[in-house]
Amino acid sequence: PSDTAIATQAYDGRDKCINLGACLGGCAQGAKASTDITYWPHAMRAGVELRTRCRVREITVNDEGMATGVIFYDEDGFEQFLGAHVVVMACNGVGTPRILLNSKSAAHPDGLANSSGLVGKNLMFHPYASIMGVFDEPLDGYRGPHKIFRSQEFYETDKARDFVRGYTFEIHRGQGPVSTAMTGLMRGKIPWGAGHHDAFRKLFNRIAGMVAICEDLPEEHNTVTLDPMQTDSDGIPAPRISYTLSDNSRKMMDHAIDKGSEVLRAAGAVDIMTQAPISYGGWHLMGTARMGSDPERSVVNEWGRSHDVRNLFVIDGSIFVTSAGVNPTRTIQALALYVADQMKQRLANLFD
């Protein structure tokens, strides 16, 4: 079973779960954990200032090669400079390389922290295969807090298969009304307009299934670069994403569909709905500023510090060297806490 990050008792200013059931759409009770009600309040009480609706253009450096701060646009669109002794990036696998590549200068003509040439390369996602079963009895799976079960039977490489690495099955309960309608629309099972309600009644409270989180492999031709023409509303070059789903990932998804369909039929499903890759989930952003001990083969070291800029750190999914066959949030959180601990322990010689 998975963890849910839902408080069963009042805890740290959060109320306990009262089984509203709409966990994925946001928790009106405040029982379900999210950064805005866990980390942010503690950080702001400790003196952190949170500036919203701001957009960083570039990181500045001095003649010694140290980061001095960031140039950003505030919520009114005015250019500002914020000085810093240490710069920590947590901008995801697209935003981080975008800023680094846009921070080029005479000393860093290919972008900041990019002596390896790997900033923006090895972009990885999580191709998802969805396998949903329709049953001929009510399941009541949408009631109460959200919960999933996991299987990693097919997670590791098996030489008998025609692909390397593997995937995690996440077995999901039934969906609520809105999710049922949207899923049915996307799969052509529920029409718009006439016939919508009749088709909805046949699916609602009768669906359960699974998704396969497939391990995308790092490939240098999958990239984030700066678009030479397109900019955002502040004039910052837009990211250009070039990505091709690999044959390995396609074979992995095909395998997952076969195995998932087999499980659902054995459970009594009267109809199977599949989609791979799904368009509405799994596009986690990873790999574009990879971690490693060799400066020629990585962007940051084993505790998140740039090999090139000694007071620049990265703590988001861009430092992943592989996507793994699981969702990345907890790993990103663990890495962020690890890097923070390393910075604290090394304060006396942080820039050595």
PLY file of the C-alpha trace (Angstrom):
ply
format ascii 1.0
element vertex 352
property float x
property float y
property float z
element edge 351
property int vertex1
property int vertex2
end_header
0.00 0.00 0.00
1.04 3.57 -0.62
1.40 6.37 1.83
-1.19 9.11 1.42
0.17 12.10 3.39
-3.32 12.52 4.89
-3.61 13.31 8.60
-5.80 10.85 10.49
-5.54 13.08 13.57
-5.09 16.81 13.97
-1.39 17.49 13.50
0.85 20.54 13.29
-2.00 22.92 12.53
-3.74 20.58 10.08
-7.20 19.14 10.74
-7.83 15.41 10.59
-9.40 13.73 7.57
-13.22 13.58 7.61
-13.53 11.36 4.52
-14.69 13.97 2.04
-13.25 11.72 -0.67
-12.27 14.35 -3.24
-8.56 14.05 -2.40
-7.19 14.52 -5.92
-9.13 17.73 -6.47
-7.77 19.46 -3.39
-8.60 19.01 0.29
-11.02 21.58 1.71
-10.37 20.16 5.17
-6.62 20.75 4.93
-5.87 17.19 6.04
-4.01 16.25 2.87
-0.41 17.43 2.93
0.97 19.79 0.31
3.90 22.18 0.35
1.74 25.24 1.00
0.51 23.84 4.33
3.60 21.89 5.43
6.97 23.39 4.45
5.95 26.95 3.60
4.44 27.94 6.98
7.51 26.66 8.86
9.88 28.40 6.45
8.05 31.72 6.64
7.91 31.60 10.43
11.68 31.14 10.31
12.03 34.33 8.28
11.81 33.15 4.68
10.16 35.64 2.33
8.02 34.01 -0.36
7.69 36.14 -3.50
4.95 34.97 -5.83
4.24 35.87 -9.47
7.95 36.48 -10.09
9.95 35.12 -13.01
13.74 34.67 -12.93
15.59 35.61 -16.11
19.17 34.72 -15.23
21.71 34.07 -12.51
24.52 36.60 -12.27
28.17 35.78 -11.50
31.23 37.85 -10.60
34.79 37.75 -11.92
35.66 35.00 -9.46
33.00 32.76 -10.98
30.70 32.91 -7.95
26.96 33.47 -8.24
25.96 36.89 -6.94
22.17 36.69 -7.25
19.36 36.65 -9.79
17.73 39.07 -12.17
13.97 38.61 -12.14
10.72 40.29 -13.11
8.31 41.06 -10.29
4.53 40.67 -10.34
4.19 44.05 -12.06
6.70 43.14 -14.76
9.52 45.34 -13.47
13.09 44.07 -13.64
14.66 43.51 -10.22
17.94 42.19 -8.84
18.16 40.05 -5.72
21.64 39.50 -4.33
22.57 36.23 -2.65
25.54 34.48 -1.08
24.09 31.13 -2.21
21.69 30.40 -5.07
19.52 27.27 -4.86
17.53 26.22 -7.92
14.29 24.24 -7.62
12.74 25.02 -10.99
12.12 21.48 -12.34
13.63 19.68 -15.32
12.54 22.37 -17.78
12.81 25.58 -15.74
16.27 24.86 -14.34
18.04 24.31 -17.69
16.12 27.23 -19.17
17.55 29.62 -16.58
21.05 28.13 -16.69
21.20 28.30 -20.49
19.91 31.88 -20.41
22.62 32.86 -17.89
25.37 32.79 -20.48
28.17 35.34 -20.46
31.68 35.79 -21.82
32.92 33.44 -19.10
30.07 31.00 -19.68
29.24 31.20 -23.41
27.23 27.94 -23.37
25.25 28.83 -20.28
25.99 28.72 -16.59
27.20 25.45 -14.98
27.48 23.90 -18.42
31.15 23.03 -18.90
30.04 19.41 -19.41
27.63 20.43 -22.17
24.91 18.41 -20.43
22.61 21.18 -19.22
19.27 20.56 -20.92
20.18 17.07 -22.16
18.84 13.66 -21.08
15.30 14.94 -20.52
13.15 12.17 -19.05
9.45 11.79 -18.35
7.33 8.91 -17.05
5.36 7.34 -19.89
2.19 6.02 -18.28
0.11 3.12 -19.52
-3.46 3.16 -18.19
-5.51 -0.03 -17.94
-9.04 0.39 -16.57
-11.65 -2.31 -16.08
-15.43 -1.89 -16.17
-17.30 -4.18 -13.79
-20.96 -5.22 -13.69
-21.43 -4.34 -10.03
-21.04 -1.17 -7.94
-17.59 -0.90 -6.35
-17.97 2.13 -4.04
-14.29 2.78 -4.67
-14.66 6.55 -4.82
-15.71 6.87 -1.18
-13.28 7.95 1.53
-9.65 9.08 1.23
-7.66 8.16 -1.83
-5.46 5.07 -1.61
-3.46 2.94 -4.04
-1.58 -0.35 -3.99
1.68 -0.94 -5.79
3.26 -3.92 -7.48
6.88 -3.96 -8.64
6.82 -7.48 -10.04
8.00 -6.12 -13.40
10.31 -3.38 -12.08
13.74 -4.89 -12.73
15.33 -5.88 -16.03
14.35 -9.37 -17.18
16.47 -10.76 -20.02
13.49 -12.79 -21.21
11.67 -9.57 -22.15
12.40 -7.38 -25.17
13.08 -4.22 -23.13
15.40 -3.17 -20.31
14.38 -1.90 -16.89
10.70 -1.98 -16.00
7.69 -0.35 -14.39
5.58 -0.08 -11.27
1.90 -0.93 -11.29
-0.24 1.45 -9.23
-3.64 -0.13 -8.62
-6.31 2.52 -8.27
-9.76 2.43 -6.78
-12.85 3.72 -8.58
-13.23 7.32 -9.63
-15.59 10.08 -8.55
-18.20 11.60 -10.87
-15.99 14.21 -12.57
-13.06 11.83 -13.08
-15.39 9.15 -14.44
-16.86 11.60 -16.95
-13.44 12.87 -18.05
-11.97 9.37 -18.35
-14.96 8.22 -20.36
-14.74 11.22 -22.67
-11.03 10.71 -23.33
-11.52 7.05 -24.14
-14.59 7.58 -26.30
-16.89 5.76 -23.88
-18.98 8.78 -22.88
-20.15 11.26 -25.55
-20.81 14.96 -25.22
-24.43 16.02 -25.47
-27.10 13.43 -26.22
-26.47 10.11 -24.53
-23.99 11.53 -22.01
-25.98 10.68 -18.89
-26.92 7.17 -20.02
-23.29 6.34 -20.84
-22.12 7.90 -17.58
-24.49 5.74 -15.52
-23.00 2.59 -17.06
-19.48 3.57 -15.97
-19.84 5.50 -12.72
-18.97 3.46 -9.61
-18.05 0.48 -11.79
-14.46 1.32 -12.79
-11.18 0.24 -11.20
-7.79 -0.33 -12.70
-4.15 0.59 -12.74
-1.44 2.65 -14.33
2.07 1.49 -15.16
4.78 4.04 -14.34
7.43 3.20 -16.91
11.10 3.99 -16.39
12.17 6.38 -19.12
15.85 6.09 -20.01
18.27 9.05 -20.30
19.01 9.85 -23.95
21.02 12.93 -24.94
18.82 13.69 -27.95
15.90 14.45 -25.59
16.59 18.06 -24.74
15.51 21.40 -23.35
17.03 24.31 -25.27
16.22 27.99 -25.69
13.85 28.85 -28.50
15.50 31.37 -30.85
12.18 33.05 -31.67
9.60 32.51 -28.92
9.66 34.42 -25.62
7.37 34.68 -22.63
5.52 37.86 -21.66
8.68 39.24 -20.00
10.80 38.68 -23.09
12.70 35.69 -21.66
13.48 33.03 -24.29
10.98 30.20 -24.09
12.12 26.62 -23.55
12.07 24.40 -26.62
11.47 20.75 -25.78
12.62 18.00 -28.13
11.56 14.53 -27.01
11.03 11.19 -28.72
9.37 8.30 -26.93
11.81 5.41 -27.18
11.06 1.95 -28.57
12.09 0.61 -25.17
9.36 2.63 -23.44
6.77 1.60 -26.03
7.58 -2.08 -25.51
7.38 -1.55 -21.76
3.91 -0.01 -22.05
2.71 -2.82 -24.34
3.88 -5.36 -21.75
2.08 -3.47 -18.99
-1.17 -3.35 -20.97
-1.06 -7.11 -21.54
-0.34 -7.91 -17.89
-2.78 -5.34 -16.51
-5.58 -6.52 -18.78
-4.93 -10.09 -17.66
-5.28 -9.06 -14.01
-8.52 -7.13 -14.56
-10.14 -9.91 -16.56
-9.28 -12.36 -13.79
-10.94 -9.95 -11.34
-14.16 -10.02 -13.37
-13.95 -6.95 -15.61
-16.46 -7.09 -18.46
-14.68 -4.43 -20.51
-11.12 -3.11 -20.62
-10.10 0.46 -21.51
-6.43 1.15 -22.27
-4.37 4.17 -23.23
-0.59 4.45 -23.62
0.91 6.87 -23.14
-1.78 8.83 -21.35
-1.80 12.51 -22.20
-2.91 13.88 -18.84
-0.33 12.51 -16.41
3.15 11.16 -15.91
5.01 13.98 -17.62
7.38 14.52 -14.74
10.39 16.66 -15.64
13.76 15.05 -14.91
17.36 14.58 -15.92
18.49 17.86 -17.49
21.14 18.82 -14.90
22.29 15.41 -13.79
24.14 14.59 -10.59
27.53 12.85 -10.55
31.08 12.89 -9.27
32.71 13.46 -12.69
32.48 17.11 -13.87
32.79 15.97 -17.49
29.73 13.73 -17.21
27.47 15.65 -14.83
26.27 19.14 -13.92
26.20 18.97 -10.10
28.17 16.89 -7.62
26.85 14.20 -5.30
25.39 16.79 -2.91
23.80 19.08 -5.46
26.51 21.73 -5.90
27.43 22.86 -9.39
30.83 21.62 -10.52
31.44 25.03 -12.12
29.89 27.53 -9.69
30.72 26.76 -6.08
27.76 28.58 -4.50
25.09 27.31 -6.91
22.95 24.31 -5.95
20.17 22.38 -7.72
17.60 20.33 -5.79
14.84 19.46 -8.28
14.14 16.56 -10.64
16.66 17.81 -13.17
19.47 16.21 -11.12
18.06 12.68 -11.60
20.31 10.34 -13.57
17.44 7.94 -14.26
13.72 8.42 -13.98
13.09 5.16 -12.09
9.70 3.51 -12.38
8.06 5.48 -9.57
6.68 8.96 -9.11
9.50 11.42 -8.26
8.05 13.72 -5.60
9.30 11.89 -2.51
12.74 11.42 -4.07
12.94 15.14 -4.87
11.94 15.95 -1.28
14.53 13.52 0.09
17.25 14.98 -2.13
16.31 18.53 -1.13
16.56 17.63 2.55
19.83 15.79 1.94
21.38 18.73 0.08
20.20 21.11 2.80
21.81 18.90 5.45
25.05 18.79 3.46
25.08 22.57 3.12
24.53 22.96 6.86
27.26 20.46 7.75
29.73 22.08 5.35
29.06 25.73 6.20
32.64 26.31 7.32
34.01 25.20 3.94
30.92 25.32 1.73
32.73 26.93 -1.18
35.99 24.95 -1.04
0 1
1 2
2 3
3 4
4 5
5 6
6 7
7 8
8 9
9 10
10 11
11 12
12 13
13 14
14 15
15 16
16 17
17 18
18 19
19 20
20 21
21 22
22 23
23 24
24 25
25 26
26 27
27 28
28 29
29 30
30 31
31 32
32 33
33 34
34 35
35 36
36 37
37 38
38 39
39 40
40 41
41 42
42 43
43 44
44 45
45 46
46 47
47 48
48 49
49 50
50 51
51 52
52 53
53 54
54 55
55 56
56 57
57 58
58 59
59 60
60 61
61 62
62 63
63 64
64 65
65 66
66 67
67 68
68 69
69 70
70 71
71 72
72 73
73 74
74 75
75 76
76 77
77 78
78 79
79 80
80 81
81 82
82 83
83 84
84 85
85 86
86 87
87 88
88 89
89 90
90 91
91 92
92 93
93 94
94 95
95 96
96 97
97 98
98 99
99 100
100 101
101 102
102 103
103 104
104 105
105 106
106 107
107 108
108 109
109 110
110 111
111 112
112 113
113 114
114 115
115 116
116 117
117 118
118 119
119 120
120 121
121 122
122 123
123 124
124 125
125 126
126 127
127 128
128 129
129 130
130 131
131 132
132 133
133 134
134 135
135 136
136 137
137 138
138 139
139 140
140 141
141 142
142 143
143 144
144 145
145 146
146 147
147 148
148 149
149 150
150 151
151 152
152 153
153 154
154 155
155 156
156 157
157 158
158 159
159 160
160 161
161 162
162 163
163 164
164 165
165 166
166 167
167 168
168 169
169 170
170 171
171 172
172 173
173 174
174 175
175 176
176 177
177 178
178 179
179 180
180 181
181 182
182 183
183 184
184 185
185 186
186 187
187 188
188 189
189 190
190 191
191 192
192 193
193 194
194 195
195 196
196 197
197 198
198 199
199 200
200 201
201 202
202 203
203 204
204 205
205 206
206 207
207 208
208 209
209 210
210 211
211 212
212 213
213 214
214 215
215 216
216 217
217 218
218 219
219 220
220 221
221 222
222 223
223 224
224 225
225 226
226 227
227 228
228 229
229 230
230 231
231 232
232 233
233 234
234 235
235 236
236 237
237 238
238 239
239 240
240 241
241 242
242 243
243 244
244 245
245 246
246 247
247 248
248 249
249 250
250 251
251 252
252 253
253 254
254 255
255 256
256 257
257 258
258 259
259 260
260 261
261 262
262 263
263 264
264 265
265 266
266 267
267 268
268 269
269 270
270 271
271 272
272 273
273 274
274 275
275 276
276 277
277 278
278 279
279 280
280 281
281 282
282 283
283 284
284 285
285 286
286 287
287 288
288 289
289 290
290 291
291 292
292 293
293 294
294 295
295 296
296 297
297 298
298 299
299 300
300 301
301 302
302 303
303 304
304 305
305 306
306 307
307 308
308 309
309 310
310 311
311 312
312 313
313 314
314 315
315 316
316 317
317 318
318 319
319 320
320 321
321 322
322 323
323 324
324 325
325 326
326 327
327 328
328 329
329 330
330 331
331 332
332 333
333 334
334 335
335 336
336 337
337 338
338 339
339 340
340 341
341 342
342 343
343 344
344 345
345 346
346 347
347 348
348 349
349 350
350 351
